[in-house]
Amino acid sequence: MVVFKSNWQLIVFPFFGKGKNLKKFIRKIMNKIKPYITIVAIGLWVLGSGCDREDNVSTIINFAVIELQGDEYVYLNPGDEFTDPGATATENEQEINVNVSGTVDTATPGVYEVVYSAQNSEGFEASETRYVIVRNENYDPSIDITGSYDRGGNPAVVTARDDQGLYFTTNGWGSSSVIPFEFVDLGGGELQIVPSTTVFGPVSGTGTINDPEGDLVFFVTLSAFGIVDSKRVFTKVE
């Protein structure tokens, strides 16, 4: 075997004999493969440089996980004391601090939000919400709002989430723009929409049952569209 050393690599050729024929053969081969050697060399350099860069290195981010202690929905009567069950937060199974925001006025019927939030080591925030429902004094657990409703040919189905007066409607907006949400019976014919975020942005509002204008009426607020207390009247259908 004859070994020829170029500026790029070692090339081993079978022995073709000594003298000018061998040198001529080697020069001919090298002239043909020079462009390819250059391309391969540049490609390897680029790949090698890319692998050394820190922004191409995958990293694992562990987000904060928040777990509510107690129920997501808490029901109180006027004047009851609210004791926050609290929440825990972990990052990669290690406990981290939890921030709590929101207040509950047990003297005023309504739906109150208590928000628990935490940040992981990368600064990403996670949150969970507890809803505290303060009822009217005349709340009647025997009232059942479930059933099929209609608003101008737009159907809505109301189902019970629990046996404490929490309901869900498939379309509380009552038009071709379907907006589902939860709402709660506060008692005395008063309803309140549980604040949530839909494809149309945040939704909130109030409502009534057995209204002279309809069996179910919502006053819906869509803050993303500047809509406040839009009246949506539904008739119950059997």
C-alpha positions in Angstrom: 0.0 0.0 0.0 1.0 3.6 -0.7 -0.1 6.4 1.7 -0.4 9.9 0.4 -0.8 12.8 2.8 -2.7 15.9 1.7 -3.6 19.1 3.5 -7.0 17.7 4.4 -6.6 14.0 5.2 -4.7 10.8 4.7 -5.7 8.8 1.6 -4.6 5.2 1.1 -4.4 3.8 -2.4 -3.6 0.4 -3.7 -0.1 0.1 -5.1 0.0 1.0 -8.7 3.7 1.0 -9.1 6.5 3.5 -8.5 7.3 6.7 -10.4 5.4 9.3 -12.4 2.3 7.1 -13.1 1.5 6.9 -9.4 2.0 10.6 -8.8 -0.1 11.5 -11.8 -2.9 9.2 -10.6 -2.8 10.7 -7.1 -2.9 14.3 -8.4 -5.9 13.5 -10.7 -7.8 12.0 -7.8 -7.0 14.9 -5.5 -8.2 17.5 -8.0 -11.5 15.7 -8.3 -12.2 15.4 -4.6 -10.9 18.7 -3.3 -14.3 20.5 -3.6 -16.1 17.7 -1.7 -13.4 17.7 1.0 -13.9 21.4 1.5 -17.7 21.1 1.7 -17.5 18.3 4.2 -15.0 20.1 6.3 -17.1 23.3 6.4 -20.2 21.2 7.3 -18.4 19.5 10.1 -17.2 22.8 11.5 -20.7 24.3 11.4 -22.2 21.3 13.2 -19.4 21.2 15.7 -19.8 24.9 16.4 -23.6 24.6 16.8 -23.3 21.8 19.3 -21.0 23.9 21.5 -23.4 26.8 21.7 -25.4 27.0 24.9 -28.6 28.1 23.2 -28.8 24.7 21.4 -28.7 22.8 24.6 -32.1 21.5 25.8 -33.2 22.4 29.3 -35.9 21.0 31.5 -38.3 23.5 33.2 -40.3 22.3 36.2 -43.4 24.4 36.6 -45.1 25.2 39.9 -47.9 22.8 40.8 -50.5 24.1 43.1 -52.9 21.9 45.0 -55.9 23.3 46.8 -56.6 22.1 50.3 -60.3 21.5 50.8 -63.0 22.1 48.2 -62.8 24.3 45.1 -66.3 25.7 45.9 -67.1 26.7 49.4 -70.7 27.6 50.4 -71.5 30.0 53.3 -74.6 31.5 54.8 -74.6 35.2 55.7 -72.5 35.9 58.7 -70.6 32.6 58.6 -66.9 32.7 59.2 -64.7 31.8 56.3 -61.6 29.8 57.2 -59.2 29.4 54.3 -58.1 25.8 53.9 -55.1 27.1 52.0 -53.0 25.5 49.3 -49.6 24.0 48.7 -47.2 24.5 45.8 -44.3 22.4 44.7 -41.6 22.6 42.0 -40.1 19.3 41.0 -41.6 17.8 44.2 -40.0 20.5 46.4 -42.3 22.8 48.3 -42.3 26.5 47.4 -44.0 29.6 48.7 -47.7 30.3 47.9 -49.1 33.8 47.6 -52.8 34.3 48.4 -55.0 37.1 47.2 -58.7 37.9 47.4 -61.1 38.7 50.2 -64.5 37.3 51.3 -67.3 39.4 52.7 -69.6 37.0 54.4 -72.1 39.7 55.1 -72.8 40.3 51.4 -74.1 37.5 49.1 -72.1 36.8 46.0 -69.2 34.8 44.5 -65.8 35.6 45.8 -62.4 34.4 44.4 -59.5 33.4 46.5 -56.4 33.0 44.2 -53.3 31.0 45.1 -50.2 31.7 43.0 -46.6 30.5 43.0 -43.5 31.1 40.8 -40.9 28.5 39.9 -37.2 29.2 39.8 -37.4 30.4 36.2 -40.1 33.0 37.1 -43.0 31.2 35.5 -46.2 31.7 37.5 -49.0 29.2 38.1 -52.3 29.8 39.9 -55.4 28.1 41.2 -58.7 29.6 42.3 -61.1 28.8 45.1 -64.7 30.1 44.8 -66.5 31.1 48.0 -70.2 31.5 47.6 -72.1 33.5 50.2 -75.8 32.8 49.9 -78.9 34.8 50.7 -80.7 34.0 53.9 -83.7 32.7 51.9 -81.7 30.2 49.8 -84.0 27.2 49.0 -82.1 24.0 48.2 -85.3 22.4 46.7 -85.3 24.8 43.7 -84.1 23.1 40.6 -83.1 25.2 37.5 -81.9 22.3 35.3 -83.6 21.8 32.0 -83.7 22.9 28.4 -84.1 26.6 27.6 -84.4 28.7 24.4 -83.6 32.3 23.4 -84.8 33.2 19.9 -84.2 29.7 18.5 -80.9 29.3 20.2 -81.0 26.4 22.7 -79.3 26.2 26.0 -79.1 23.2 28.4 -78.7 23.8 32.1 -77.2 21.0 34.3 -76.4 20.8 38.0 -72.7 20.7 39.0 -73.5 19.7 42.5 -76.4 19.7 45.0 -75.5 23.1 46.5 -76.9 25.4 43.8 -74.0 25.4 41.3 -75.1 25.1 37.6 -73.7 25.0 34.1 -75.3 26.4 30.9 -74.2 25.3 27.5 -74.9 28.8 26.1 -75.6 31.6 28.5 -75.3 34.2 25.7 -78.2 32.7 23.8 -77.1 33.3 20.2 -74.9 31.7 17.5 -71.9 32.9 19.5 -71.9 30.1 22.1 -70.7 31.2 25.5 -70.9 28.5 28.2 -70.4 29.2 31.8 -71.1 28.2 35.4 -73.5 30.1 37.6 -74.8 29.8 41.2 -78.2 30.1 42.8 -77.7 32.6 45.7 -81.3 32.3 46.8 -84.3 34.6 46.5 -84.3 34.2 42.7 -80.9 35.8 42.4 -78.1 34.2 40.3 -74.5 35.0 39.9 -72.2 33.9 37.0 -69.0 32.3 38.2 -66.2 34.5 36.7 -64.3 32.6 34.1 -62.4 33.0 30.8 -63.9 31.9 27.5 -63.0 32.1 23.8 -64.6 35.6 24.0 -62.5 36.6 27.0 -63.5 37.0 30.6 -67.2 36.5 31.4 -69.1 37.6 34.5 -72.5 38.9 35.6 -75.7 38.2 37.4 -79.1 36.7 36.7 -82.6 36.0 38.0 -85.0 33.1 37.8 -88.8 33.2 37.3 -88.5 36.8 36.0 -91.7 38.2 34.5 -89.8 38.4 31.2 -88.6 34.9 31.2 -87.8 31.7 33.2 -84.1 32.5 33.2 -82.4 35.8 32.7 -78.7 36.6 32.6 -77.0 40.0 32.7 -73.7 39.2 31.0 -70.5 41.2 31.0 -67.9 40.6 28.4 -65.1 43.0 29.3 -63.0 42.2 26.3 -65.7 43.7 24.1 -66.8 46.5 26.4 -70.2 44.8 27.0 -71.7 45.3 30.4 -74.8 43.6 31.8 -76.2 42.6 28.4 -79.7 41.2 29.1 -80.2 37.6 27.8 -83.8 36.3 28.4 -84.4 32.5 28.2 -87.7 30.6 28.1 -87.8 27.1 29.5 -88.9 24.4 27.1 -90.2 20.9 28.0 
